[in-house]
Amino acid sequence: MADNWTAIQAVASKALTTRIPGQAEPLRYAHDRAMRIVRCIEKLAPAVGQRIERPDLARVAALYAGVAQNVVGPGKSPDEEAFDDAAELASDQLKDLLPAPDLDLMLRILKEHRKRDTQLAEARLLSDAISMEEFGLIGLWNQSRQFHAAGKSLEQLIKLWKAQHDYGYWENRLRDGFHFDAARSAARERLGRMRGIYESLQRENLAEDIGGNVLGNY
């Protein structure tokens, strides 16, 4: 598998860098996001407290989960059809790069990572790595990218953040959005660092950081 990783990345990159409406920089966004999820899988796999037999195939599935995301564009969640298209593309692109049993398992990982009750450890690993994209500075980056693509304002982004905190969105995501404690703990730490950042963003948006110690925080 390791010998084929470079070749697999090369063929998957063709789909990850396909230009779609609303995504002006697919090479620097879709590919960047997919590889970030790959790196997250590599860090999580030895930390989850459960033996993951094929993290290498979870990495491959992450690339094609990225393809499904790229199909629907920024700010939208891939649906069943998008994942079916990504799986079909993977089957065609990887038929000569992966043994048939490995390809079948990779496609199962890609399919099952969206199922909350999946018992496939590699699918759980992929799901948690994708969920990490919502948290911390990476989450802010992704939200900013989505709001920009949708023509929404910074004020709308700040209002969304406040509503998410007021109504317990993040607590629910921490409780229900992860399979492994290691991922949940890392997401909680990322979230804990964000309150001050969003509050600073709000102050700057209102220009409250200009002309003196308006809020008494400096």
C-alpha positions as CSV (number, residue, x, y, z in Angstrom):
1,M,0.0,0.0,0.0
2,A,2.7,2.5,1.0
3,D,4.4,2.0,-2.4
4,N,1.2,3.1,-4.1
5,W,0.3,6.1,-1.9
6,T,2.0,8.7,-4.2
7,A,0.3,7.2,-7.2
8,I,-3.1,7.2,-5.4
9,Q,-2.7,10.8,-4.4
10,A,-1.9,11.7,-8.0
11,V,-5.0,10.2,-9.5
12,A,-7.3,11.5,-6.7
13,S,-5.8,15.0,-7.1
14,K,-7.3,15.2,-10.6
15,A,-10.8,15.1,-9.1
16,L,-9.9,17.2,-6.1
17,T,-8.7,20.0,-8.4
18,T,-11.6,20.0,-10.8
19,R,-13.0,23.5,-11.0
20,I,-16.6,23.8,-10.0
21,P,-19.0,26.8,-9.7
22,G,-18.4,28.9,-6.6
23,Q,-14.9,27.5,-6.0
24,A,-12.3,29.7,-7.5
25,E,-9.3,28.0,-5.9
26,P,-10.0,24.3,-6.0
27,L,-6.3,23.3,-5.9
28,R,-5.6,25.3,-2.8
29,Y,-8.8,24.5,-1.0
30,A,-10.3,21.0,-1.8
31,H,-6.9,19.4,-2.0
32,D,-5.6,21.2,1.1
33,R,-8.7,20.1,3.1
34,A,-8.4,16.5,2.0
35,M,-4.7,16.3,2.9
36,R,-5.4,17.9,6.3
37,I,-8.0,15.1,7.0
38,V,-5.4,12.6,5.9
39,R,-2.9,14.0,8.4
40,C,-5.5,14.0,11.1
41,I,-6.1,10.3,10.5
42,E,-2.4,9.6,10.8
43,K,-2.3,11.3,14.2
44,L,-5.6,9.8,15.5
45,A,-5.0,6.2,14.5
46,P,-2.4,5.4,17.1
47,A,-4.1,7.6,19.8
48,V,-7.7,6.2,19.8
49,G,-7.0,3.3,22.1
50,Q,-8.3,0.8,19.6
51,R,-6.3,-1.2,17.1
52,I,-7.0,0.2,13.6
53,E,-6.1,-2.5,11.1
54,R,-6.0,-0.4,7.9
55,P,-5.5,3.3,8.6
56,D,-3.8,3.4,5.2
57,L,-7.2,2.7,3.5
58,A,-8.9,5.3,5.7
59,R,-6.4,7.8,4.3
60,V,-7.4,6.8,0.7
61,A,-11.1,7.0,1.7
62,A,-10.4,10.5,3.0
63,L,-9.2,11.6,-0.4
64,Y,-12.5,10.5,-2.0
65,A,-14.6,11.9,0.8
66,G,-12.9,15.1,-0.3
67,V,-13.9,14.5,-3.9
68,A,-17.5,14.1,-2.7
69,Q,-17.2,17.5,-0.9
70,N,-15.7,19.1,-4.0
71,V,-18.6,17.9,-6.1
72,V,-21.2,19.8,-4.0
73,G,-19.0,22.8,-3.5
74,P,-18.1,24.9,-0.4
75,G,-20.7,25.3,2.4
76,K,-22.8,22.3,1.4
77,S,-22.8,18.8,2.9
78,P,-22.3,15.9,0.4
79,D,-25.3,13.8,-0.1
80,E,-25.6,10.1,-1.0
81,E,-25.4,10.9,-4.7
82,A,-22.1,12.8,-4.2
83,F,-20.6,9.9,-2.3
84,D,-21.9,7.4,-4.9
85,D,-20.2,9.5,-7.6
86,A,-16.9,9.6,-5.6
87,A,-17.0,5.8,-5.0
88,E,-17.6,5.2,-8.7
89,L,-14.6,7.4,-9.5
90,A,-12.5,5.7,-6.9
91,S,-13.4,2.2,-8.3
92,D,-12.3,3.3,-11.8
93,Q,-9.1,5.2,-10.8
94,L,-7.8,2.7,-8.2
95,K,-8.6,-0.6,-9.9
96,D,-5.0,-1.0,-10.9
97,L,-3.5,0.6,-7.8
98,L,-5.2,-1.4,-5.0
99,P,-5.8,-5.2,-4.7
100,A,-9.5,-6.0,-5.1
101,P,-10.1,-6.8,-1.4
102,D,-8.4,-3.5,-0.4
103,L,-10.5,-1.5,-2.9
104,D,-13.7,-3.1,-1.6
105,L,-12.7,-2.3,2.0
106,M,-11.8,1.2,1.1
107,L,-15.2,1.8,-0.5
108,R,-16.9,0.3,2.5
109,I,-15.0,2.8,4.7
110,L,-16.1,5.6,2.4
111,K,-19.7,4.5,2.6
112,E,-19.9,3.7,6.3
113,H,-18.2,6.7,7.7
114,R,-21.5,8.6,7.5
115,K,-23.3,6.0,9.7
116,R,-23.3,6.8,13.3
117,D,-23.7,3.1,14.3
118,T,-20.9,1.8,12.1
119,Q,-18.7,-0.8,13.8
120,L,-15.9,-0.4,11.2
121,A,-13.1,1.2,13.1
122,E,-11.6,2.7,9.9
123,A,-14.9,4.3,9.1
124,R,-15.1,5.8,12.6
125,L,-11.6,7.1,12.2
126,L,-12.5,8.9,9.0
127,S,-15.7,10.3,10.5
128,D,-13.8,11.8,13.4
129,A,-11.1,13.2,11.3
130,I,-13.7,15.0,9.1
131,S,-15.6,16.2,12.2
132,M,-12.4,17.8,13.4
133,E,-12.7,20.2,10.5
134,E,-15.4,22.1,12.4
135,F,-13.4,23.0,15.4
136,G,-10.8,25.6,16.3
137,L,-9.0,27.9,13.8
138,I,-9.5,25.3,11.1
139,G,-13.3,25.5,11.7
140,L,-13.1,29.3,11.5
141,W,-11.2,29.1,8.3
142,N,-13.7,26.7,6.8
143,Q,-16.7,28.8,7.9
144,S,-15.1,31.9,6.6
145,R,-14.5,30.2,3.2
146,Q,-18.1,29.1,3.1
147,F,-19.5,32.5,4.0
148,H,-17.3,34.2,1.4
149,A,-18.5,31.8,-1.3
150,A,-22.1,32.4,-0.3
151,G,-21.7,36.2,-0.3
152,K,-22.3,36.5,3.4
153,S,-20.8,39.1,5.7
154,L,-18.5,39.0,8.6
155,E,-21.3,40.2,10.8
156,Q,-23.4,37.2,9.8
157,L,-20.5,34.9,10.6
158,I,-20.2,36.4,14.1
159,K,-23.9,36.1,14.7
160,L,-23.8,32.4,13.7
161,W,-21.0,31.8,16.2
162,K,-23.0,33.5,19.0
163,A,-26.1,31.5,18.2
164,Q,-24.1,28.3,18.1
165,H,-22.8,29.0,21.6
166,D,-26.1,30.3,23.0
167,Y,-28.1,27.2,21.9
168,G,-25.5,24.6,22.8
169,Y,-24.6,23.6,19.3
170,W,-21.0,22.9,20.1
171,E,-21.8,20.8,23.2
172,N,-24.1,18.7,21.0
173,R,-21.4,18.3,18.4
174,L,-18.8,17.2,21.0
175,R,-21.3,14.7,22.5
176,D,-22.7,13.3,19.2
177,G,-20.1,14.1,16.6
178,F,-17.2,11.7,17.6
179,H,-16.6,8.1,18.1
180,F,-13.3,8.2,19.8
181,D,-12.4,10.1,23.1
182,A,-9.0,11.2,21.7
183,A,-10.7,13.1,18.8
184,R,-13.4,14.5,21.2
185,S,-10.8,15.7,23.6
186,A,-8.8,17.4,20.9
187,A,-11.9,19.1,19.5
188,R,-12.8,20.3,23.0
189,E,-9.4,21.9,23.4
190,R,-9.7,23.6,20.0
191,L,-13.1,24.9,20.9
192,G,-11.9,26.2,24.2
193,R,-9.3,28.4,22.5
194,M,-11.9,30.0,20.1
195,R,-14.0,32.1,22.4
196,G,-11.4,34.8,22.9
197,I,-10.6,34.8,19.1
198,Y,-14.3,35.3,18.1
199,E,-14.7,38.0,20.8
200,S,-11.6,39.8,19.4
201,L,-13.0,39.4,15.9
202,Q,-16.3,41.0,17.1
203,R,-14.5,43.9,18.7
204,E,-12.5,44.6,15.6
205,N,-15.6,44.3,13.4
206,L,-17.3,47.0,15.6
207,A,-14.0,49.0,15.8
208,E,-14.2,48.8,19.6
209,D,-10.4,48.2,19.7
210,I,-9.8,51.8,18.5
211,G,-9.6,55.0,20.5
212,G,-9.0,53.6,24.0
213,N,-9.8,50.8,26.4
214,V,-13.5,50.7,25.6
215,L,-14.3,47.3,27.1
216,G,-11.7,47.4,29.8
217,N,-10.0,44.3,28.5
218,Y,-6.6,45.8,27.6
